[in-house]
Amino acid sequence: MESLNDVKIGGTYTIQWMMCSPHTMEMMKSHELEEGMTVRVVGEFYGSVILGVGDKRLAIGKDAAKDIKVSSFS
């Protein structure tokens, strides 16, 4: 398992757990981003990790991304 902050761009990953601040967790839930979901890391932009979740794109700040642990999708 590695942090979302440290994974390879272009890879597909499964979110294993999230230990973010309550405010960040609320934002994640509002965008339907939860443990067990599969996400694709599509890039980085101004200190954020850009995720592809279904047909949506979400920017997650690097501070929050380091608190999200993922494993390679298999």
C-alpha positions as CSV (number, residue, x, y, z in Angstrom):
1,M,0.0,0.0,0.0
2,E,1.2,3.5,-0.8
3,S,-0.1,7.0,-0.4
4,L,-2.0,8.6,-3.3
5,N,0.6,11.2,-3.2
6,D,3.3,8.7,-4.2
7,V,1.7,6.7,-7.0
8,K,2.5,6.7,-10.7
9,I,0.5,9.0,-13.0
10,G,-1.6,6.9,-15.3
11,G,-2.0,4.1,-12.8
12,T,-5.3,2.6,-11.6
13,Y,-5.7,2.1,-7.9
14,T,-8.2,1.0,-5.2
15,I,-8.6,3.2,-2.2
16,Q,-7.9,1.1,0.9
17,W,-8.4,3.7,3.6
18,M,-8.6,7.5,4.2
19,M,-7.5,9.3,7.3
20,C,-8.1,12.9,6.4
21,S,-9.5,15.8,8.4
22,P,-13.3,15.9,8.9
23,H,-13.6,18.8,6.4
24,T,-11.7,16.8,3.8
25,M,-13.7,13.6,4.5
26,E,-16.9,15.6,4.0
27,M,-15.6,16.9,0.7
28,M,-14.7,13.3,-0.4
29,K,-18.2,12.0,0.5
30,S,-19.8,14.9,-1.4
31,H,-17.9,13.8,-4.5
32,E,-18.8,10.1,-3.8
33,L,-15.1,9.2,-3.2
34,E,-15.0,6.3,-0.7
35,E,-12.8,3.4,0.5
36,G,-13.0,0.5,-1.9
37,M,-13.4,2.7,-5.0
38,T,-11.2,2.4,-8.0
39,V,-9.6,5.6,-9.2
40,R,-7.2,6.5,-12.0
41,V,-4.4,9.1,-11.4
42,V,-4.5,11.3,-14.5
43,G,-2.0,13.9,-13.5
44,E,-0.6,16.5,-11.2
45,F,-1.4,20.2,-11.3
46,Y,-0.2,23.0,-9.0
47,G,0.3,20.8,-6.0
48,S,-2.8,18.6,-6.5
49,V,-3.3,15.1,-7.6
50,I,-5.9,14.8,-10.4
51,L,-8.1,11.7,-10.2
52,G,-10.4,10.2,-12.7
53,V,-13.4,8.7,-11.0
54,G,-15.9,7.4,-13.5
55,D,-16.5,10.3,-15.9
56,K,-15.4,12.9,-13.3
57,R,-12.1,14.5,-12.6
58,L,-11.2,15.6,-9.1
59,A,-8.2,17.5,-7.8
60,I,-7.0,16.4,-4.4
61,G,-4.4,18.5,-2.6
62,K,-1.1,16.8,-1.8
63,D,-1.7,17.2,1.9
64,A,-4.9,15.2,1.7
65,A,-3.5,12.8,-0.9
66,K,-0.8,11.7,1.5
67,D,-3.5,10.6,4.0
68,I,-5.2,8.4,1.4
69,K,-3.7,4.9,1.0
70,V,-4.2,2.9,-2.2
71,S,-3.2,-0.4,-3.7
72,S,-2.7,-1.3,-7.3
73,F,-5.9,-2.3,-9.0
74,S,-6.0,-5.9,-10.0
